[in-house]
Amino acid sequence: MPQLAYWAERQPEKPAAHFPDSGRSLTYAELHQRARRAAHWLIGLGLQPGDGIALLLENRPEFLEIAEATRLAGLYYTPLSIHLRPHEVRYVLADSGARLLIASPGLAALAGQLVAEGAAGSRPRYAVGEGLPGYASYEAALAAQIPGVPLPERPVGREFLYSSGTTGLPKGIRRPLIPFADRDKPEWDMTWKSLYGFDARTVYLSPAPLYHAAPNRYVYRTLTEGGTAVVLGKFDPAQCLAAIERFRVTHSQWVPTMFHRLLALPEDVRRGHDLSSHRAAIHAAAPCPVSVKRAMIKWWGPILWEYYAGSEGVGTTVVSSADWLRKPGSVGRPVNGVTVHITGEDGAELPPGETGTIRFAGGPRFAYHNAPEKTAACYDERGWATLGDLGWLDEDGWLFLSDRRADLILSGGVNLYPAEIEAVLVQHESVAEVAVVGVPHPEMGEQVHAVVVPRATADAAALPAALDAWCRERLAGPKRPRSYEITEELPRSEAGKLLRRILKERYLPAG
């Protein structure tokens, strides 16, 4: 029996998901019934097992029911970032082979632009809610379905996600469908259950977009365990604290930039909410400054769990708060029988303490959709896989991240790691956030440039000189920033990842 159907039968009136921004909620019975109607509709359109659809939806109930419908119908669903430009949407639709596009009135501008510019092609288009010009009615399509009709036995459908495209066009990761006979078998990585304690009592807060991998999967895992998801429309630090108190949230997921903004709240707001139900705050997606994580543990207690992984699913490391306090800055040790290796430029394995390419061995293989050359570049001759990140292992096998290889600064023939420099700068009392990039230099090739978001109380005009003095005491000569830029915010993806590429492009020579 499909897991959602299991819970819909046993706890039909229990809330499966709350959407506080709109005031809407879905019980398990409602979610399951609407998902079944949507599955019948998709099958009735002639979609065959393995076909795909695309979703242009913000965080709203229809996202969950359509995702579940594709699982019942043996289809793939590809969520589209609401920040993609029309040509990027056109690329993902074509590359994924999506047969259908479902959009939201909340994204009317982009949805209309897709029609006007022909980016959606000739594929059928439907809109949820009150509808959109140029899109058929999703609600009418569901209303036309006959309830109670059995669904055919098809493979279990799943997500077909694309990377955030921080280094060019997004890359798709399309995993095999699950045979119908294996529909109740546990997934390969059960860390979320064995370590974080997801179960039927879980109330999971998702403050991030559902079209990203981690929020998408953790909301789904909450539902398969019979818990309740609390899905916010967008991240707002004060609203997150209010939601934890109101819904008695037990689990949540974050990225470090969210921690920055939570810590920046006035003290009376931070202390004005009952967070006693909160027992697991999971974070990933970007390195978390040591000072920020210490402050979060001091505030929330030792409930933070950090993991390092990627949408590719080749391996995961995890660290608890207790272990992190013993190994500050670590992203953990591998789980699920996977091993981690650090290799040099020549592919040879490096000893503890030396920085090189992080590689996983023993995990499941993956392939980028329609990109065999990109897939091949992720594997070495031993079959060890990399996500393109650099790091090092200590003597006890704990992993520490350095940077992505593409972010290295080569200055005067010396490799410099932005993360190391950022870790020093962010400790200054006047710095809220910082990003370090290499900018062109006629003699050195590149030189270190720091882009700084000051705290509200900082003297922005005096900050560059103060940071220069700070770094002279704490960083070797080649690592010290040679220039500074003060800004109000850093460019980030919706998942909180720093878009270092955007910063670098500012300093490229014209033409």
Stockholm file with secondary structure:
# STOCKHOLM 1.0

chainA/1-511         MPQLAYWAERQPEKPAAHFPDSGRSLTYAELHQRARRAAHWLIGLGLQPGDGIALLLENRPEFLEIAEATRLAGLYYTPLSIHLRPHEVRYVLADSGARLLIASPGLAALAGQLVAEGAAGSRPRYAVGEGLPGYASYEAALAAQIPGVPLPERPVGREFLYSSGTTGLPKGIRRPLIPFADRDKPEWDMTWKSLYGFDARTVYLSPAPLYHAAPNRYVYRTLTEGGTAVVLGKFDPAQCLAAIERFRVTHSQWVPTMFHRLLALPEDVRRGHDLSSHRAAIHAAAPCPVSVKRAMIKWWGPILWEYYAGSEGVGTTVVSSADWLRKPGSVGRPVNGVTVHITGEDGAELPPGETGTIRFAGGPRFAYHNAPEKTAACYDERGWATLGDLGWLDEDGWLFLSDRRADLILSGGVNLYPAEIEAVLVQHESVAEVAVVGVPHPEMGEQVHAVVVPRATADAAALPAALDAWCRERLAGPKRPRSYEITEELPRSEAGKLLRRILKERYLPAG
#=GR chainA/1-511 SS CCHHHHHHHHCTTSEEEEETTTTEEEEHHHHHHHHHHHHHHHHHTTCCTTCEEEEECCSSHHHHHHHHHHHHHTCEEEECCTTCCHHHHHHHHHHHTEEEEEECGGGHHHHHHHHHTTTTTTSCEEECTTCCTTSEEHHHHHHTSCTTCCCCCCCBCEECEECCCTTSSCCEECCCCBCGGGTTSCCSCCHHHHTTCCSTTCEEEECSCTTSHHHHHHHHHHHHTTCEEEECSSCCHHHHHHHHHHHTCCEEEECHHHHHHHHTSCHHHHTSSCCTTCCEEEECSSCCCHHHHHHHHHHHCTTEEEEECCTTCSCCEEEEHHHHHHSTTEEEEECTTCEEEEECTTSCBCCTTCCEEEEEESSCCCCBTTCHHHHHHTBCTTCCBCCSEEEEECTTCCEEEEEEGGGCEEETTEEECHHHHHHHHTTSTTEEEEEEEEEEETTTEEEEEEEEEECTTSCTTTHHHHHHHHHHHHSCGGGSCSEEEECSCCCBCTTSCBCHHHHHHHTSCCC
#=GC SS_cons         CCHHHHHHHHCTTSEEEEETTTTEEEEHHHHHHHHHHHHHHHHHTTCCTTCEEEEECCSSHHHHHHHHHHHHHTCEEEECCTTCCHHHHHHHHHHHTEEEEEECGGGHHHHHHHHHTTTTTTSCEEECTTCCTTSEEHHHHHHTSCTTCCCCCCCBCEECEECCCTTSSCCEECCCCBCGGGTTSCCSCCHHHHTTCCSTTCEEEECSCTTSHHHHHHHHHHHHTTCEEEECSSCCHHHHHHHHHHHTCCEEEECHHHHHHHHTSCHHHHTSSCCTTCCEEEECSSCCCHHHHHHHHHHHCTTEEEEECCTTCSCCEEEEHHHHHHSTTEEEEECTTCEEEEECTTSCBCCTTCCEEEEEESSCCCCBTTCHHHHHHTBCTTCCBCCSEEEEECTTCCEEEEEEGGGCEEETTEEECHHHHHHHHTTSTTEEEEEEEEEEETTTEEEEEEEEEECTTSCTTTHHHHHHHHHHHHSCGGGSCSEEEECSCCCBCTTSCBCHHHHHHHTSCCC
//
